[in-house]
Amino acid sequence: MSSIPIFQDRTDAGEKLAEVIFSDFCQMNLTTEWMIKPIVYGLPRGGLPVAVMVARRLGCPLSVVVAKKITLPDNPELALGAVTADGCIVWSKHKPRNLQVQKTIIERAREKAQSQLECLSGGKPEVIPLGRLVILVDDGIATGMTMIAALKSIRLQKPNAVWISVPVAPPELIKSLQDCCDRLIVLETPQPFLSVSRFYAEFTQVETEVALACLQQQTEWL
């Protein structure tokens, strides 16, 4: 496999993803309001610089849905699952058997998600997914757990359809992702995968200020 990155940075990935989504929209018969006026949700913080480019291209609102990895304190790199700020949970095959351990690590991860949501609440608009098309966007998918948890959270609000749209994801996850959403858009499925970051020339941490700035940009087109 070539070591040349696929994307320069998240903005580059977002622009490319936005064009594919926009092209899909142009080819579809958009005669119903729920498809004409979608809502883009970015998974913070890394997903927001990608999502803002999609929302800009479609001229639609940009909001956030926050999901955090569930991990053990002594092994923070191993994702046992994911939980959203509103408590939607997805477990991996490494789910702990001890119920008290489960409760403790869920609470810790959910508190992180709630804290991040609160930090970003000033920049996101009040949107109602009920009966709408929701497009979930991240900078990439590695295990799929945070994305699936986010999707479960959005489904509770009864949108008409939910799309998952990302620049890059492992090929072995494509079928399971397709099964849980109404449409899946993935630009690249390289093999071997290893990590999302290896496919970006620049993949610096997105700070809260940058994430907020992404949300605030939508005043330019709404």
MOMOBEL-V842955 format. One record per pair of residues at least 24 apart in sequence whose ideal C-beta (glycine too) atoms are under 7 Angstrom apart, sorted by the first residue. I is the first residue (numbers start at 1). J is the second residue. D is the distance in whole Angstrom. If there is no record, write none. Layout:
I,J,D
I,J,D
This chain:
1,190,7
1,192,7
5,199,6
5,200,5
5,201,4
6,168,7
6,188,5
6,199,5
7,167,6
7,199,6
7,200,5
8,201,5
8,202,6
9,200,6
9,201,7
9,202,4
10,46,7
10,49,4
10,50,5
10,139,5
11,49,6
11,53,6
13,50,5
13,139,7
13,167,4
14,49,6
14,50,4
14,51,7
14,52,7
14,53,3
14,54,6
15,53,5
16,167,7
16,187,6
17,50,6
17,54,6
17,165,6
17,167,5
17,187,6
18,53,5
18,54,5
18,57,4
20,185,6
20,187,7
21,54,6
21,58,7
21,135,7
21,165,6
21,185,6
22,57,5
22,58,7
34,131,5
34,132,5
34,133,6
34,160,4
35,133,5
37,132,7
38,132,7
38,133,4
38,134,7
38,135,5
39,63,6
39,127,5
39,129,6
39,132,5
39,134,5
40,135,5
40,137,6
41,65,5
41,134,6
41,136,5
41,137,7
41,154,7
42,137,5
43,67,6
43,138,4
43,146,6
43,147,7
43,150,6
44,116,6
44,120,6
44,211,5
45,206,4
45,208,7
45,211,4
46,138,7
46,139,4
46,206,5
47,137,5
47,138,4
47,139,5
48,206,7
48,211,5
48,214,4
48,215,7
49,206,6
49,214,6
50,137,5
50,138,7
50,139,5
50,167,7
51,137,4
52,214,4
52,217,6
54,135,7
54,137,6
54,165,7
55,218,6
56,221,6
59,221,5
61,125,5
61,127,5
61,218,6
61,222,6
62,215,6
62,218,5
63,124,5
63,125,6
63,127,5
64,117,7
64,120,5
64,124,6
65,150,4
65,153,6
65,154,6
66,113,5
66,116,5
66,117,5
67,113,6
67,146,4
67,149,4
67,150,5
68,109,5
68,112,5
68,113,4
69,109,7
69,146,7
70,105,5
70,106,6
70,109,5
71,105,7
72,105,6
79,143,6
79,145,6
80,105,7
81,145,6
82,145,4
82,146,4
82,149,4
83,109,5
83,110,5
83,113,6
83,149,6
84,113,6
84,149,5
84,150,6
84,153,4
85,110,7
85,113,4
85,114,5
85,117,4
86,153,6
88,149,5
88,152,4
88,153,4
89,149,7
90,145,5
90,148,5
90,149,5
90,152,7
92,143,7
92,145,6
119,208,5
120,211,6
120,212,6
120,215,7
122,212,7
123,212,4
123,215,3
123,216,5
124,215,5
129,154,6
129,157,4
129,159,4
130,157,6
130,158,5
130,159,7
131,159,7
131,160,5
132,159,5
132,160,6
133,159,7
133,160,6
133,161,5
134,159,4
134,162,5
135,163,5
135,165,6
136,162,6
136,163,7
136,164,5
136,165,7
137,165,5
137,166,7
138,166,5
139,167,7
139,196,6
140,166,6
140,167,6
140,168,4
140,169,6
140,196,3
141,166,5
141,169,4
141,173,6
142,195,6
142,196,6
144,173,5
144,176,7
144,177,6
148,180,6
151,180,6
151,181,6
168,196,6
168,199,5
